[in-house]
Amino acid sequence: MADNQTLNEFYQRFMEEVLCAGDADTSGWTTEDFLTTVMLEYLEEAGEVEDPIICPFRGYGLQLNAYAVSEDFETIDQFVTIFSDSEVPRSVSQNDVDAAIKRAIQLYHKAVNDLYTSFEKDNDTYEFAISIHKNRDKIKKVNICALTNGVVKPIALKDITLGSATISFSLWDIDRLFRCVTSGKMRETIEIDFEEKFGITIPCIENSSSDVYSVYLAIINGEILAALYGEFRDRLLEKNVRSFLQIKGNVNKGIRDTLRDEPEMFLAYNNGISVTAESVDIVRDENGKPSIKKIRDMQIVNGGQTTASIFNAGNDKKLDTDLSKVFVQMKLSVINSMEAMNEIVPRISTFANTQNKIQIADFSANDPFHRRIEDLSRTIWTPARGGMRPRNWFYERARGQYADMLTRETTPKRKREYKETHPLFTKTDLAKYENTWDQLPYQVSEGAQKNFHKFMLRLKDRKGFTPDEVYYQNLIAKAILFRQTEKLVQRQQYGGYRANIVTYTLAFLSHKTAQRIDLERIWKEQELTPALEAEIVSISRLVQQQIVNPPGGANISEWCKKEKCWQTIREMEYSISDELQSELLSVARPTDMVQPVVNSINALTENEQALIDQAAAIPAETWFALARWSKETKNFQPWQRSLIFSVGALIGRGQKPSIKQATQAMNAYNAAIEKGFST
């Protein structure tokens, strides 16, 4: 996206994204709902919201477009959208904003009481209403945010109290979003004035020996750090940290124990936090000693777990932690230019988090994997068949690429033709297709951003993997499979949870067919067979019944995010129809044979011998079928397929594999069983 674009230019591209979202969806949503979707995608990237759920609802005096709920149910985010059908940003009045916010307040008030009784259990709004009702005593803060593609003059919005909850208000109009995006940070700048906010300044040691950056060492009180996190939450965490922060595990348990038992020792035991900033205001006492008065664009690049744990401990009545006794070391690096900021901050984040196995800095759109997919998408066209024109699927590696292309088409007809010829799919779409096919629907159900990160984690394990033309064609086949399933599920009018039903339906189908659906056929024909569509509808009915009836009356969306949900669905009794069975890829034994592999067993341990015996106990025909299955489904590397076949040949001649062969073969065998392989 160009840095020097105007608000009007940004608006045109933004609205193209909204229209594209509508073109790719069959949910029956309105343009207002797609505006909500796109705007929340931006805000999720900016750290303003986490895992928002689109949930359109309008009633008399009530409105809800989307919501998000914290895991502890202490914080609720409600979003109401004001849509303007205009070719340029138009002014939205304060009356319109006030009316939308009033509808949101009224909705929350009714949800606390008995709004859930107005909906069927399989309705998306039911889950919001029942969650609010059940957890009403836990809710401490409700953030009501108005979204609009118009422009709103500054409005003073004061907090109110409803029951035990504080309700605060915010507004994102197109101008605020434009300024956030074009700032180069894709987030709003946080400015903290410690003197104004807390009545203090923070003594520090300064080092300004570099023209590029300055470093300040300070000690910050736990109460102040907790207050900052309580106000800004994930916005305070640099994106690398935000993407992987989980308040679980032994590290946080140790932090919790220290905070509870020895708060005054925290400074000695903890490594502290590393912070970056755009600038600081330093004040000096009569002796010239410096103190930090203000920090602009404060971002925690290491110590996210420390910060969140201190905040949680301070809010946990059982721990009874005195945060006034807690002090934390803070290293503050002030980067002196935007160019240096963009280069240095990700490095600081990466190097400061070297204890983590995974470096999220690798997960950008510039990853070689995404660049290769982009290259393939620009050159590969689908086969021409019948009266259907070839299509060139457009992979959007970086946000705004597709909208930029559409702005070059000068008429509505040309835009429409471009969309028909160049279907759009994004990074998060790709992750959704792949993780569904690989039977990880509980990860897909966590939301686009989290699922994308987990896909990239898996991708990092496939070192040296480079997508080729076959991989790309299979990927597009999975895209067609996923999108057609969305349409089929929508036609069944289940009432809600379409996204969960779709991913679980296809994951179950992938498992039951052992990934033997003919993706090459889907690529060539650019559509699904009637037998495959009928199977999808049949499975979706079973899946929907399982999803909307979680054990113990659990929250449906949260249940879908658990691996236990997938285990329950995966174990459902179900037989693939004869019609689809006849279309699946064959795993019959190949007729060609390979030369014997020399086998020697020397100085084996008891466990190694047991592994060899385990591999030898599996019939040769099973190994041959596995080799064929892995080739047809594109699972495993060529060397693995060759090894599997070789093990089958050895066993067929009454011999046993080596420990190295047995280890690799059993790893592959167990992985295949997990994906549904059977003989």
C-alpha positions as CSV (number, residue, x, y, z in Angstrom):
1,M,0.0,0.0,0.0
2,A,1.6,3.3,-1.0
3,D,2.8,5.5,1.8
4,N,1.7,8.7,0.1
5,Q,-1.9,7.7,-0.7
6,T,-4.7,10.0,0.2
7,L,-7.7,9.1,2.4
8,N,-9.9,8.9,-0.7
9,E,-7.5,6.4,-2.3
10,F,-7.4,4.3,0.8
11,Y,-11.1,4.4,1.0
12,Q,-11.5,3.1,-2.6
13,R,-9.1,0.2,-1.9
14,F,-10.8,-0.5,1.4
15,M,-14.2,-0.7,-0.1
16,E,-12.9,-3.0,-2.9
17,E,-11.8,-5.3,-0.1
18,V,-15.2,-5.2,1.4
19,L,-16.9,-6.0,-1.9
20,C,-14.4,-8.8,-2.6
21,A,-15.2,-10.3,0.8
22,G,-18.8,-10.4,-0.2
23,D,-18.1,-11.9,-3.6
24,A,-16.2,-14.8,-1.9
25,D,-18.9,-15.6,0.7
26,T,-22.3,-17.2,0.4
27,S,-23.6,-16.6,4.0
28,G,-26.3,-14.2,3.0
29,W,-24.6,-11.4,4.9
30,T,-25.1,-7.7,4.0
31,T,-22.5,-5.3,2.9
32,E,-22.5,-4.0,6.5
33,D,-21.5,-7.4,7.7
34,F,-18.6,-7.6,5.2
35,L,-17.5,-4.1,6.3
36,T,-17.4,-5.4,9.8
37,T,-15.3,-8.4,8.7
38,V,-12.7,-6.4,6.8
39,M,-12.4,-3.7,9.5
40,L,-11.9,-6.3,12.2
41,E,-9.3,-8.0,10.2
42,Y,-7.4,-4.7,10.2
43,L,-8.0,-4.2,13.9
44,E,-6.9,-7.8,14.7
45,E,-3.6,-7.1,12.9
46,A,-3.3,-3.9,14.9
47,G,-3.8,-5.7,18.2
48,E,-7.0,-3.9,19.0
49,V,-9.1,-7.1,19.2
50,E,-8.4,-10.9,19.4
51,D,-10.5,-13.6,17.8
52,P,-13.5,-11.5,16.9
53,I,-16.6,-13.5,16.0
54,I,-18.9,-12.0,13.3
55,C,-22.4,-12.3,14.6
56,P,-24.9,-10.1,12.8
57,F,-28.1,-9.4,14.8
58,R,-30.6,-6.6,14.6
59,G,-33.7,-6.4,16.8
60,Y,-36.0,-3.6,18.0
61,G,-33.6,-1.2,19.7
62,L,-30.8,-3.8,19.6
63,Q,-27.7,-4.3,17.4
64,L,-24.7,-6.6,17.4
65,N,-22.3,-7.0,14.4
66,A,-19.4,-8.9,16.2
67,Y,-18.0,-9.7,19.6
68,A,-15.0,-11.1,21.4
69,V,-14.8,-12.6,24.9
70,S,-11.7,-13.0,27.0
71,E,-10.9,-16.5,28.3
72,D,-11.8,-15.5,31.8
73,F,-14.9,-13.7,30.7
74,E,-13.8,-10.6,32.5
75,T,-13.7,-8.5,29.3
76,I,-16.3,-8.4,26.6
77,D,-15.9,-6.5,23.3
78,Q,-19.0,-5.6,21.4
79,F,-18.9,-4.1,17.9
80,V,-21.7,-2.2,16.1
81,T,-21.3,-1.1,12.5
82,I,-22.5,2.0,10.8
83,F,-22.3,1.4,7.1
84,S,-22.3,4.3,4.5
85,D,-23.1,3.4,0.9
86,S,-21.0,6.2,-0.6
87,E,-18.3,6.4,-3.3
88,V,-16.2,8.7,-1.0
89,P,-16.0,8.9,2.8
90,R,-19.0,10.7,4.1
91,S,-19.6,12.4,7.4
92,V,-21.4,10.3,10.0
93,S,-23.2,12.4,12.6
94,Q,-22.8,12.0,16.4
95,N,-26.5,11.1,16.5
96,D,-25.9,8.1,14.4
97,V,-23.0,7.0,16.6
98,D,-25.0,7.6,19.8
99,A,-27.9,5.6,18.4
100,A,-25.7,2.6,17.5
101,I,-23.9,2.6,20.9
102,K,-27.3,2.8,22.6
103,R,-28.5,-0.3,20.7
104,A,-25.3,-2.1,21.8
105,I,-25.8,-1.1,25.5
106,Q,-29.4,-2.3,25.4
107,L,-28.3,-5.6,23.8
108,Y,-25.8,-6.2,26.6
109,H,-28.4,-5.3,29.3
110,K,-30.8,-7.9,27.8
111,A,-28.0,-10.5,27.3
112,V,-27.2,-10.2,31.1
113,N,-30.8,-11.1,31.7
114,D,-32.7,-13.5,29.4
115,L,-32.0,-12.6,25.8
116,Y,-30.7,-16.2,25.2
117,T,-34.3,-17.5,25.5
118,S,-35.1,-15.7,22.2
119,F,-32.9,-17.9,20.1
120,E,-32.5,-21.6,19.1
121,K,-29.4,-23.3,20.6
122,D,-27.7,-23.6,17.1
123,N,-28.0,-19.8,16.5
124,D,-24.7,-17.7,16.6
125,T,-26.4,-15.0,18.7
126,Y,-27.5,-17.6,21.3
127,E,-23.9,-18.3,22.2
128,F,-23.2,-14.6,22.8
129,A,-26.3,-14.2,24.9
130,I,-25.9,-17.4,27.0
131,S,-22.2,-16.7,27.6
132,I,-23.0,-13.2,28.9
133,H,-25.9,-14.5,31.0
134,K,-23.9,-17.4,32.6
135,N,-20.8,-15.3,33.3
136,R,-22.5,-12.0,34.2
137,D,-20.9,-12.0,37.7
138,K,-17.4,-12.4,36.2
139,I,-17.6,-9.5,33.7
140,K,-15.7,-6.5,34.8
141,K,-15.3,-4.5,31.6
142,V,-17.4,-4.1,28.5
143,N,-15.8,-2.4,25.5
144,I,-18.4,-1.1,23.0
145,C,-16.8,-0.1,19.7
146,A,-18.5,1.6,16.8
147,L,-17.1,0.8,13.4
148,T,-17.8,2.9,10.3
149,N,-16.5,3.5,6.8
150,G,-17.5,7.1,7.2
151,V,-15.8,10.0,9.0
152,V,-16.8,11.1,12.5
153,K,-15.7,14.3,14.3
154,P,-14.1,13.7,17.7
155,I,-16.6,12.7,20.3
156,A,-16.2,12.6,24.0
157,L,-17.4,9.2,25.2
158,K,-17.5,8.8,29.0
159,D,-17.5,5.4,30.8
160,I,-20.7,4.2,32.5
161,T,-21.4,1.4,35.0
162,L,-24.0,-1.3,34.4
163,G,-24.2,-3.7,37.3
164,S,-20.7,-4.7,38.3
165,A,-19.2,-3.9,34.9
166,T,-17.7,-0.7,33.6
167,I,-18.7,0.0,30.0
168,S,-16.3,2.0,27.9
169,F,-16.7,3.3,24.4
170,S,-14.5,3.7,21.3
171,L,-14.9,4.6,17.7
172,W,-13.0,3.5,14.6
173,D,-13.9,5.5,11.5
174,I,-12.2,5.2,8.1
175,D,-9.9,8.2,8.9
176,R,-8.6,6.6,12.1
177,L,-8.0,3.3,10.3
178,F,-6.2,5.2,7.4
179,R,-3.9,6.9,9.9
180,C,-3.2,3.6,11.6
181,V,-2.4,1.8,8.4
182,T,-0.3,4.5,6.8
183,S,1.7,5.1,10.0
184,G,3.9,2.2,8.8
185,K,3.2,0.2,12.1
186,M,-0.3,-1.2,11.4
187,R,-1.2,-0.2,15.0
188,E,-2.0,2.9,16.9
189,T,0.7,4.6,18.8
190,I,0.6,4.3,22.6
191,E,1.8,7.4,24.5
192,I,2.2,7.0,28.2
193,D,2.9,10.1,30.4
194,F,3.9,8.6,33.8
195,E,3.8,11.9,35.6
196,E,0.3,12.7,34.4
197,K,-1.0,9.1,34.8
198,F,0.7,8.0,38.0
199,G,2.1,11.1,39.5
200,I,5.7,9.9,39.2
201,T,8.7,9.8,36.9
202,I,10.9,6.7,36.6
203,P,14.6,7.1,37.5
204,C,16.9,5.6,34.9
205,I,20.4,5.2,33.6
206,E,20.9,6.4,30.1
207,N,23.3,5.5,27.3
208,S,23.2,7.5,24.0
209,S,26.4,6.3,22.4
210,S,24.8,5.5,19.0
211,D,23.2,7.7,16.4
212,V,20.7,5.0,15.6
213,Y,19.3,4.3,19.1
214,S,19.6,5.1,22.8
215,V,19.2,2.7,25.7
216,Y,17.7,3.5,29.2
217,L,17.9,1.1,32.1
218,A,15.1,1.5,34.7
219,I,13.2,-0.3,37.4
220,I,9.4,-0.2,37.1
221,N,6.9,-1.0,39.9
222,G,4.6,-4.0,39.5
223,E,1.5,-1.9,40.1
224,I,2.3,0.4,37.3
225,L,3.2,-2.4,34.9
226,A,-0.1,-4.2,35.7
227,A,-2.1,-1.0,35.3
228,L,-0.5,-0.4,31.8
229,Y,-1.3,-4.0,30.7
230,G,-4.8,-3.7,32.1
231,E,-5.5,-0.6,30.0
232,F,-3.7,-1.5,26.7
233,R,-3.5,-5.3,26.8
234,D,-2.2,-6.8,23.6
235,R,-1.6,-3.4,22.1
236,L,1.3,-3.1,24.5
237,L,3.0,-6.2,23.2
238,E,5.1,-6.1,20.0
239,K,3.5,-8.4,17.4
240,N,6.1,-11.1,17.7
241,V,5.4,-11.4,21.4
242,R,1.6,-11.0,21.0
243,S,1.4,-13.9,18.5
244,F,2.8,-16.5,21.0
245,L,2.0,-15.2,24.4
246,Q,0.2,-18.0,26.4
247,I,-0.4,-17.6,30.1
248,K,0.4,-21.2,30.8
249,G,3.4,-23.5,31.4
250,N,6.2,-23.8,34.0
251,V,7.7,-20.4,33.3
252,N,4.5,-18.6,34.3
253,K,3.9,-21.0,37.3
254,G,7.3,-20.0,38.6
255,I,6.5,-16.3,38.2
256,R,3.2,-16.8,40.0
257,D,4.8,-18.6,42.9
258,T,7.3,-15.8,43.3
259,L,4.6,-13.1,43.2
260,R,2.6,-15.0,45.8
261,D,5.3,-16.1,48.2
262,E,8.2,-13.6,47.7
263,P,7.0,-10.5,45.9
264,E,10.0,-8.5,47.2
265,M,12.4,-11.0,45.6
266,F,10.9,-10.7,42.1
267,L,13.5,-8.2,40.9
268,A,16.3,-10.6,41.8
269,Y,14.7,-13.7,40.3
270,N,13.2,-12.3,37.1
271,N,15.1,-11.2,34.0
272,G,12.8,-8.3,33.4
273,I,11.3,-6.9,30.3
274,S,12.8,-5.4,27.1
275,V,10.9,-2.5,25.6
276,T,11.3,-0.4,22.4
277,A,10.0,3.1,21.8
278,E,9.9,5.9,19.2
279,S,10.9,8.6,21.7
280,V,11.1,9.4,25.4
281,D,10.8,12.6,27.4
282,I,13.5,12.8,30.0
283,V,13.4,15.1,33.1
284,R,16.4,15.8,35.4
285,D,16.6,16.6,39.1
286,E,18.8,19.3,40.6
287,N,21.8,17.0,40.3
288,G,21.2,16.2,36.7
289,K,20.0,12.6,37.3
290,P,17.6,11.5,34.5
291,S,14.0,10.1,34.9
292,I,11.6,8.9,32.3
293,K,8.5,11.2,32.1
294,K,6.9,10.0,28.9
295,I,7.2,7.1,26.5
296,R,5.9,7.3,23.0
297,D,5.0,4.0,21.1
298,M,5.9,1.7,24.0
299,Q,6.2,-1.9,22.9
300,I,7.2,-4.9,25.0
301,V,9.4,-7.1,22.8
302,N,10.5,-9.5,25.5
303,G,8.7,-10.1,28.8
304,G,5.1,-10.5,27.7
305,Q,4.7,-13.5,30.0
306,T,6.1,-11.6,32.9
307,T,3.9,-8.6,32.2
308,A,0.7,-10.7,31.8
309,S,1.5,-12.8,34.8
310,I,1.9,-9.8,37.1
311,F,-1.4,-8.4,35.8
312,N,-3.2,-11.8,36.4
313,A,-1.6,-12.2,39.9
314,G,-2.8,-8.7,40.9
315,N,-6.4,-9.6,39.8
316,D,-6.4,-13.1,41.4
317,K,-8.0,-12.7,44.8
318,K,-6.8,-16.2,45.9
319,L,-3.1,-15.2,45.5
320,D,-3.5,-11.9,47.4
321,T,-0.4,-10.5,45.8
322,D,0.9,-7.1,46.9
323,L,2.2,-5.7,43.7
324,S,3.6,-2.6,45.4
325,K,6.4,-4.9,46.6
326,V,7.1,-6.1,43.0
327,F,9.7,-4.4,40.9
328,V,10.8,-5.2,37.4
329,Q,13.9,-4.4,35.5
330,M,13.2,-2.6,32.2
331,K,15.6,-2.1,29.3
332,L,14.2,0.6,27.0
333,S,15.6,0.9,23.5
334,V,14.6,4.2,21.8
335,I,15.0,3.9,18.0
336,N,15.7,7.3,16.4
337,S,14.1,6.9,12.9
338,M,11.2,5.0,11.3
339,E,13.4,3.3,8.8
340,A,15.6,2.0,11.6
341,M,12.5,1.1,13.7
342,N,11.2,-1.2,11.0
343,E,14.5,-3.0,10.7
344,I,15.8,-3.1,14.3
345,V,12.6,-3.8,16.3
346,P,12.0,-7.2,14.7
347,R,15.6,-8.1,15.3
348,I,15.5,-7.0,19.0
349,S,12.3,-9.1,19.4
350,T,13.9,-12.1,17.8
351,F,17.2,-12.0,19.6
352,A,15.5,-11.1,22.9
353,N,13.3,-14.2,22.6
354,T,16.0,-16.7,21.6
355,Q,14.9,-19.1,24.3
356,N,11.8,-19.7,22.1
357,K,12.1,-22.4,19.6
358,I,10.0,-20.5,17.0
359,Q,10.9,-17.1,15.8
360,I,7.7,-15.4,14.7
361,A,9.8,-12.9,12.7
362,D,10.1,-15.6,10.2
363,F,6.3,-15.7,9.7
364,S,5.9,-12.6,7.6
365,A,4.5,-12.3,4.1
366,N,8.1,-12.2,2.9
367,D,8.7,-15.9,3.8
368,P,10.1,-17.7,0.8
369,F,7.1,-20.1,0.9
370,H,4.6,-17.3,0.4
371,R,6.7,-15.6,-2.3
372,R,6.8,-18.9,-4.2
373,I,3.1,-19.4,-3.9
374,E,2.6,-15.9,-5.2
375,D,4.9,-16.6,-8.2
376,L,3.0,-19.8,-9.1
377,S,-0.3,-18.0,-8.8
378,R,0.7,-15.4,-11.3
379,T,1.6,-17.9,-14.0
380,I,-0.5,-21.0,-13.6
381,W,-4.0,-21.0,-15.2
382,T,-6.6,-23.7,-14.7
383,P,-7.4,-26.0,-17.6
384,A,-10.0,-24.9,-20.1
385,R,-13.0,-27.3,-20.2
386,G,-16.4,-27.1,-21.9
387,G,-17.6,-23.5,-22.0
388,M,-15.7,-22.5,-18.9
389,R,-12.9,-20.0,-19.3
390,P,-9.5,-20.7,-17.8
391,R,-9.0,-19.0,-14.5
392,N,-5.9,-17.6,-12.8
393,W,-6.3,-17.8,-9.0
394,F,-4.8,-14.7,-7.3
395,Y,-2.7,-15.3,-4.2
396,E,-2.7,-12.2,-2.0
397,R,0.7,-12.4,-0.2
398,A,0.4,-8.9,1.3
399,R,-2.8,-7.1,2.1
400,G,-4.1,-4.7,-0.5
401,Q,-2.5,-6.4,-3.6
402,Y,-5.8,-7.6,-5.0
403,A,-7.6,-4.3,-4.4
404,D,-4.8,-2.5,-6.1
405,M,-5.3,-4.7,-9.2
406,L,-9.0,-4.0,-9.2
407,T,-8.5,-0.2,-9.1
408,R,-6.8,-0.5,-12.4
409,E,-10.0,-1.8,-14.0
410,T,-11.9,1.3,-15.0
411,T,-15.5,0.0,-15.3
412,P,-17.8,-2.1,-13.1
413,K,-18.0,-4.7,-15.9
414,R,-14.2,-5.0,-16.1
415,K,-13.9,-5.3,-12.4
416,R,-16.5,-8.1,-12.4
417,E,-14.7,-9.9,-15.2
418,Y,-11.4,-9.6,-13.4
419,K,-12.9,-11.1,-10.2
420,E,-14.4,-14.0,-12.2
421,T,-11.1,-14.7,-14.0
422,H,-8.9,-14.2,-10.9
423,P,-10.5,-15.7,-7.8
424,L,-8.8,-14.4,-4.6
425,F,-7.3,-16.4,-1.8
426,T,-5.1,-15.1,1.1
427,K,-2.5,-16.3,3.5
428,T,-5.0,-17.1,6.1
429,D,-7.2,-18.9,3.5
430,L,-4.3,-21.1,2.5
431,A,-3.6,-22.0,6.2
432,K,-7.3,-22.8,6.6
433,Y,-7.4,-25.1,3.6
434,E,-4.2,-26.9,4.5
435,N,-4.9,-27.4,8.2
436,T,-8.4,-28.6,7.4
437,W,-7.1,-31.2,4.9
438,D,-4.4,-32.3,7.4
439,Q,-7.2,-32.9,10.0
440,L,-6.6,-30.0,12.4
441,P,-10.1,-28.5,12.5
442,Y,-9.7,-27.5,16.1
443,Q,-6.8,-25.2,15.1
444,V,-8.8,-23.7,12.2
445,S,-11.6,-23.0,14.7
446,E,-9.2,-20.8,16.8
447,G,-9.5,-18.1,14.2
448,A,-7.7,-16.9,11.1
449,Q,-4.6,-15.4,12.7
450,K,-3.9,-18.1,15.3
451,N,-4.5,-20.8,12.7
452,F,-2.1,-19.1,10.3
453,H,0.6,-19.0,12.9
454,K,0.2,-22.7,13.7
455,F,0.3,-23.5,10.0
456,M,3.6,-21.7,9.8
457,L,4.9,-23.6,12.8
458,R,4.2,-26.8,10.9
459,L,5.8,-25.4,7.8
460,K,9.0,-24.7,9.6
461,D,9.3,-28.4,10.4
462,R,9.4,-29.1,6.7
463,K,12.8,-27.6,6.2
464,G,13.8,-27.0,2.6
465,F,10.3,-27.5,1.3
466,T,9.6,-25.5,-1.8
467,P,6.1,-25.5,-3.4
468,D,6.1,-26.8,-7.0
469,E,3.4,-26.8,-9.6
470,V,1.8,-30.0,-8.4
471,Y,1.6,-28.7,-4.8
472,Y,0.0,-25.5,-6.1
473,Q,-2.6,-27.3,-8.2
474,N,-3.5,-29.5,-5.2
475,L,-3.8,-26.4,-3.1
476,I,-6.3,-24.8,-5.5
477,A,-8.2,-28.1,-5.5
478,K,-8.4,-27.9,-1.7
479,A,-9.6,-24.3,-2.1
480,I,-12.4,-25.4,-4.4
481,L,-13.3,-28.2,-2.0
482,F,-13.5,-25.8,0.9
483,R,-15.5,-23.1,-0.8
484,Q,-17.9,-25.5,-2.3
485,T,-18.4,-27.1,1.1
486,E,-19.2,-23.6,2.5
487,K,-21.9,-23.3,-0.1
488,L,-23.3,-26.8,0.5
489,V,-23.4,-26.2,4.3
490,Q,-25.0,-22.8,3.9
491,R,-27.8,-24.4,1.8
492,Q,-28.6,-26.8,4.7
493,Q,-29.6,-23.7,6.8
494,Y,-28.2,-25.1,10.0
495,G,-28.6,-21.8,11.7
496,G,-25.1,-21.0,12.8
497,Y,-21.5,-22.2,13.3
498,R,-20.9,-22.6,9.6
499,A,-17.2,-22.1,9.8
500,N,-16.8,-24.8,12.4
501,I,-19.1,-27.2,10.5
502,V,-17.2,-26.7,7.3
503,T,-13.7,-27.4,8.7
504,Y,-14.8,-30.4,10.8
505,T,-16.8,-31.9,7.9
506,L,-13.8,-31.7,5.5
507,A,-11.4,-32.9,8.2
508,F,-13.6,-35.9,8.9
509,L,-13.9,-36.6,5.1
510,S,-10.1,-36.4,4.8
511,H,-9.8,-38.9,7.7
512,K,-12.4,-41.3,6.5
513,T,-11.0,-41.4,3.0
514,A,-7.4,-41.4,4.2
515,Q,-6.9,-38.3,2.0
516,R,-7.6,-40.3,-1.1
517,I,-9.9,-37.7,-2.7
518,D,-8.7,-37.1,-6.2
519,L,-7.4,-33.6,-6.0
520,E,-6.0,-33.7,-9.5
521,R,-9.5,-34.4,-10.8
522,I,-10.9,-31.4,-8.9
523,W,-8.1,-29.2,-10.3
524,K,-8.8,-30.3,-13.9
525,E,-12.6,-30.0,-13.6
526,Q,-12.6,-27.0,-11.2
527,E,-15.6,-28.5,-9.5
528,L,-16.7,-31.4,-7.3
529,T,-18.4,-34.6,-8.4
530,P,-22.0,-35.2,-7.4
531,A,-20.9,-38.1,-5.3
532,L,-18.4,-36.0,-3.4
533,E,-21.0,-33.2,-2.8
534,A,-23.6,-35.7,-1.6
535,E,-21.0,-37.1,0.9
536,I,-20.2,-33.7,2.2
537,V,-23.8,-32.9,2.9
538,S,-24.3,-36.3,4.6
539,I,-21.2,-35.8,6.8
540,S,-22.1,-32.2,7.6
541,R,-25.4,-33.3,9.2
542,L,-23.6,-35.6,11.6
543,V,-21.0,-33.0,12.4
544,Q,-23.5,-30.2,13.0
545,Q,-25.3,-32.4,15.6
546,Q,-22.1,-33.1,17.4
547,I,-20.9,-29.5,17.4
548,V,-24.1,-27.9,18.8
549,N,-24.3,-30.4,21.6
550,P,-21.0,-30.1,23.4
551,P,-20.6,-32.2,26.6
552,G,-21.7,-30.5,29.8
553,G,-23.3,-27.7,28.0
554,A,-20.0,-26.1,27.2
555,N,-19.5,-23.0,25.0
556,I,-19.8,-24.3,21.4
557,S,-17.1,-22.1,19.9
558,E,-14.7,-22.9,22.7
559,W,-15.5,-26.6,22.4
560,C,-14.7,-26.5,18.7
561,K,-11.2,-25.2,19.5
562,K,-10.3,-28.3,21.6
563,E,-8.6,-31.3,20.2
564,K,-11.0,-33.4,22.3
565,C,-13.8,-32.2,20.1
566,W,-11.9,-33.5,17.0
567,Q,-11.2,-36.8,18.7
568,T,-14.9,-37.2,19.5
569,I,-16.0,-36.4,15.9
570,R,-13.2,-38.5,14.4
571,E,-14.5,-41.6,16.2
572,M,-18.0,-41.3,14.9
573,E,-19.3,-44.4,13.1
574,Y,-19.6,-43.6,9.4
575,S,-19.1,-45.5,6.1
576,I,-18.2,-43.8,2.9
577,S,-20.8,-44.4,0.1
578,D,-20.0,-46.8,-2.7
579,E,-20.4,-44.0,-5.2
580,L,-17.6,-42.0,-3.6
581,Q,-15.5,-45.1,-2.9
582,S,-15.3,-45.7,-6.6
583,E,-13.8,-42.3,-7.2
584,L,-11.1,-42.5,-4.5
585,L,-7.5,-42.9,-5.4
586,S,-6.4,-46.5,-5.5
587,V,-3.8,-47.9,-3.2
588,A,-3.4,-51.3,-4.8
589,R,0.0,-52.9,-4.8
590,P,2.3,-51.6,-7.5
591,T,3.6,-54.2,-9.9
592,D,7.1,-52.9,-10.1
593,M,9.7,-54.2,-7.6
594,V,12.9,-52.8,-6.2
595,Q,16.2,-54.4,-5.6
596,P,16.8,-56.0,-2.1
597,V,18.2,-53.7,0.5
598,V,21.1,-55.1,2.4
599,N,20.1,-55.6,6.1
600,S,22.3,-56.0,9.0
601,I,21.4,-56.0,12.7
602,N,24.3,-55.4,15.1
603,A,24.3,-54.7,18.8
604,L,20.7,-53.8,19.1
605,T,19.1,-52.6,22.3
606,E,15.9,-54.4,23.5
607,N,13.8,-51.4,22.4
608,E,15.4,-51.3,19.0
609,Q,14.8,-55.0,18.4
610,A,11.2,-54.5,19.5
611,L,10.7,-51.7,17.0
612,I,12.1,-53.9,14.2
613,D,9.8,-56.8,15.2
614,Q,6.9,-54.3,15.2
615,A,7.7,-53.2,11.6
616,A,8.2,-56.8,10.5
617,A,4.8,-57.9,11.9
618,I,3.0,-55.5,9.5
619,P,2.3,-57.5,6.3
620,A,4.2,-56.6,3.2
621,E,0.9,-55.8,1.4
622,T,0.2,-53.1,4.0
623,W,3.6,-51.4,3.4
624,F,3.0,-51.6,-0.4
625,A,-0.4,-50.0,0.1
626,L,1.1,-47.3,2.3
627,A,3.8,-46.5,-0.4
628,R,1.1,-46.2,-3.0
629,W,-1.2,-44.1,-0.6
630,S,1.6,-41.7,0.1
631,K,2.3,-41.2,-3.6
632,E,-1.3,-40.7,-4.5
633,T,-2.0,-38.3,-1.6
634,K,1.3,-36.5,-1.9
635,N,2.1,-37.4,1.7
636,F,5.8,-37.9,2.7
637,Q,8.9,-37.2,0.7
638,P,10.0,-39.3,-2.2
639,W,12.8,-40.9,-0.1
640,Q,10.2,-41.9,2.5
641,R,8.0,-43.5,-0.1
642,S,11.0,-45.4,-1.5
643,L,12.0,-46.6,2.0
644,I,8.4,-47.7,2.8
645,F,8.3,-49.8,-0.4
646,S,11.8,-51.2,0.4
647,V,10.6,-52.3,3.9
648,G,7.6,-54.0,2.3
649,A,9.9,-55.8,-0.2
650,L,12.2,-57.1,2.6
651,I,9.2,-58.4,4.7
652,G,7.8,-60.0,1.6
653,R,11.0,-62.0,1.3
654,G,10.9,-63.0,4.9
655,Q,13.6,-60.6,6.0
656,K,13.6,-57.8,8.6
657,P,14.5,-54.1,8.1
658,S,17.4,-52.4,9.8
659,I,16.8,-50.3,12.9
660,K,17.2,-47.1,10.7
661,Q,14.6,-48.4,8.2
662,A,12.3,-49.6,10.9
663,T,12.4,-46.2,12.8
664,Q,11.6,-44.2,9.7
665,A,9.0,-46.6,8.4
666,M,7.1,-46.8,11.7
667,N,7.1,-43.0,12.0
668,A,5.5,-42.8,8.6
669,Y,3.1,-45.6,9.3
670,N,1.9,-44.0,12.6
671,A,1.5,-40.6,10.9
672,A,-0.5,-42.2,8.1
673,I,-2.8,-44.0,10.6
674,E,-3.5,-40.6,12.2
675,K,-4.6,-39.3,8.8
676,G,-7.0,-42.2,8.3
677,F,-4.9,-44.7,6.3
678,S,-6.1,-48.3,6.6
679,T,-5.9,-51.4,4.5
